Amino acid sequence: MRIALFQPDIPQNTGTILRLCACLNVEAHIIEPAGFPVSDRHFRRAGMDYLDQVTILRHDSWSKFELWRRENGCRLILLTTKGEQRYLDHRYRPSDVLLLGRESAGVPAEVAAAADARLVIPIQPGLRSLNVAMAAAMVLGEALRQTGAEMKD
């Protein structure tokens, strides 16, 4: 299981997601350009000392990430407010990549079209969305539960 962040633009959320990946032993991918430098103090603060414990792969562009994904035979699972299927109803595979879009704009149509599945977390009518780090944690937890990922005690 992997998490990919498409052009993240809020350093605190990215740091929090990378901390989540470190704690759950999940590889993280950042698809550039990011909206902040990795030296950003908010990013470092949110990730704390966990940033040294996570495997992070950076991709210079969407096309380079797509090339990597295809070469590795990974399904792309997009988390989006425009999703067609509830995240709890999806059947995850250990090689899936959970993709989260920019906090300010989501992903462009070409990226959404490339996804093998577009999942939604149902929320109350009239509300826009959850925080991206919260959404990542919810869906990753379900995906790991389904795939039987084992954590150390």
C-alpha angles and dihedrals in degrees: 000000000000138000121217125192116206110217095323114209106184112070096200092057092047091050091049092050091049089051088052090051092050093050094048096038094243123150115241128212125195116199108206148265096059117192093236140034119260087240090065108129093221090054093048092044094051092046093044114180090329092087089080090055100056130081106234123187116191121205118199092217146358091262092054091049090050091051090051091047095050092046089053096044096235125158115231114228112190120203107210141154085232092057122145098210134043111249091234091057095054123099108225128205126209091244095054122125114216107211123203122189132220113297091230100044114005113221131319120257093258091058093046090050091054092057119107089211135012112209132191133199105219113233136173116295114263095029119107108212150313123264108278093238091052091049090049091052094048096049095039090052091053093044092051091046091053095046093047096239109181122221126201116256 
